[in-house]
């Protein structure tokens, strides 16, 4: 009986050692699981923050695209106005050029008539 008792005590000690080792392993695994959960929580918080930043950046891009479209529209309108004014300016320059030619013609005609008048007056004075 004593041999059996010693044998069972030895077996109980062995089992207690195995139990202690398993409990130690379970504690380590629980710590590892806890650490993984913390990392997962941090990763999900980082993901949430990146998502929020992405949404904010998309909103800013949309706003800038809207402003860009408005600026392009304004620029097209200004280009049209500029072309209209350029056309008017070209027409006025053409008219001014015509007026200048007419003025030169009229000045020549005036000089010619003044010369004729002077000639007639000279002839009249001679007569």
TORMI-126869 format. One line per field, with one value per residue (C-alpha): y, z, x; residue number from 1. Coordinates in nm, 2 decimals. Example, Ala and Ser with C-alpha at 12.3 -4.5 7.8 and 13.67 -1.06 7.14 Angstrom:
<sites>
north <- c(-0.45  -0.11) $
up <- c(0.78  0.71) $
east <- c(1.23  1.37) $
num <- c(1  2) $
</sites>
This chain:
<sites>
north <- c(0.00  0.23  0.16  0.24  0.55  0.67  0.59  0.79  1.07  1.08  1.07  1.35  1.56  1.50  1.59  1.90  2.00  1.95  2.14  2.43  2.43  2.44  2.72  2.91  2.86  2.96  3.28  3.36  3.29  3.51  3.79  3.74  3.75  4.07  4.22  4.12  4.27  4.60  4.60  4.53  4.82  5.05  4.94  4.99  5.34  5.42  5.29  5.50  5.81  5.74  5.70  6.03  6.20  6.04  6.17  6.52  6.51  6.40  6.69  6.93  6.79  6.82  7.18  7.27  7.10  7.31  7.62  7.52  7.48  7.82  7.98  7.81  7.93  8.29  8.27  8.16  8.45  8.69  8.54  8.60  8.96  9.01  8.88  9.11  9.41  9.30  9.29  9.64  9.77  9.63  9.79  10.13  10.11  10.04  10.34  10.55  10.45  10.53  10.87  10.93  10.86  11.09  11.36  11.33  11.35  11.65  11.82  11.77  11.90  12.20  12.27  12.24  12.47  12.72  12.71  12.77  13.05  13.21  13.18  13.32  13.61  13.67  13.68  13.91  14.14  14.15  14.23) $
up <- c(0.00  0.09  -0.25  -0.42  -0.21  -0.31  -0.67  -0.66  -0.47  -0.74  -1.01  -0.83  -0.81  -1.18  -1.26  -1.04  -1.23  -1.56  -1.43  -1.32  -1.65  -1.84  -1.61  -1.68  -2.06  -2.03  -1.85  -2.13  -2.40  -2.22  -2.20  -2.58  -2.66  -2.45  -2.63  -2.97  -2.87  -2.77  -3.11  -3.29  -3.10  -3.19  -3.55  -3.57  -3.42  -3.67  -3.95  -3.82  -3.81  -4.16  -4.28  -4.13  -4.28  -4.62  -4.60  -4.50  -4.79  -5.04  -4.92  -4.97  -5.32  -5.41  -5.28  -5.48  -5.79  -5.75  -5.71  -6.01  -6.22  -6.11  -6.20  -6.54  -6.60  -6.50  -6.71  -7.02  -6.96  -6.93  -7.25  -7.43  -7.31  -7.40  -7.75  -7.78  -7.67  -7.90  -8.19  -8.10  -8.06  -8.40  -8.56  -8.39  -8.51  -8.86  -8.83  -8.69  -8.98  -9.23  -9.05  -9.06  -9.44  -9.49  -9.28  -9.49  -9.81  -9.67  -9.57  -9.92  -10.07  -9.83  -9.93  -10.30  -10.25  -10.05  -10.33  -10.58  -10.37  -10.33  -10.71  -10.78  -10.53  -10.69  -11.03  -10.91  -10.75  -11.07  -11.27) $
east <- c(0.00  0.28  0.45  0.12  0.07  0.42  0.35  0.02  0.18  0.46  0.19  0.00  0.32  0.38  0.02  0.05  0.37  0.19  -0.11  0.12  0.30  -0.03  -0.16  0.16  0.12  -0.25  -0.14  0.11  -0.14  -0.40  -0.13  -0.06  -0.43  -0.47  -0.18  -0.33  -0.66  -0.49  -0.30  -0.63  -0.80  -0.51  -0.52  -0.90  -0.86  -0.59  -0.81  -1.10  -0.87  -0.74  -1.10  -1.20  -0.89  -0.98  -1.33  -1.20  -0.95  -1.22  -1.45  -1.16  -1.09  -1.46  -1.46  -1.15  -1.29  -1.61  -1.40  -1.19  -1.51  -1.63  -1.30  -1.30  -1.65  -1.55  -1.24  -1.45  -1.68  -1.39  -1.24  -1.57  -1.58  -1.22  -1.29  -1.59  -1.38  -1.10  -1.35  -1.48  -1.13  -1.03  -1.34  -1.26  -0.90  -1.03  -1.27  -0.99  -0.76  -1.04  -1.09  -0.72  -0.71  -1.02  -0.85  -0.54  -0.75  -0.95  -0.62  -0.49  -0.81  -0.80  -0.44  -0.54  -0.84  -0.63  -0.37  -0.65  -0.80  -0.45  -0.40  -0.75  -0.68  -0.34  -0.50  -0.78  -0.53  -0.33  -0.64) $
num <- c(1  2  3  4  5  6  7  8  9  10  11  12  13  14  15  16  17  18  19  20  21  22  23  24  25  26  27  28  29  30  31  32  33  34  35  36  37  38  39  40  41  42  43  44  45  46  47  48  49  50  51  52  53  54  55  56  57  58  59  60  61  62  63  64  65  66  67  68  69  70  71  72  73  74  75  76  77  78  79  80  81  82  83  84  85  86  87  88  89  90  91  92  93  94  95  96  97  98  99  100  101  102  103  104  105  106  107  108  109  110  111  112  113  114  115  116  117  118  119  120  121  122  123  124  125  126  127) $
</sites>
